[in-house]
Amino acid sequence: MPWPRAKRRQNRSEINQQFGFSPDDKIVGKDSLASVMDVTITTIERWIRDGMPVEQRGDQTHDWIFDFTQVKQWHQQVFPKE
């Protein structure tokens, strides 16, 4: 019996339309940012350690908040397209 295939991630534009997401919005939670950026939460945590901008750090009483515009600018500087 073959292994079940993993679900493919949705296209980012579909995610934006589905959730009414605008690139200028704040993103709450590492999991939400990971979904929008199409990466894992582990990758988001590594990027935070590497200096990705965070608007508010999360703890037991506060959520993580990211400014998507700043995150995109940081990502383009750190990972320029070849």
Buried (B, 14 or more C-beta within 10 A) or exposed (E): EEEEEEEEEEEEEEBBEEEEBEEEBEBBBBEBBBBBBEBEEEBBEEBBEEEBBBBEEEEEEEEBBBBBEEBEEBBEEEEEEE
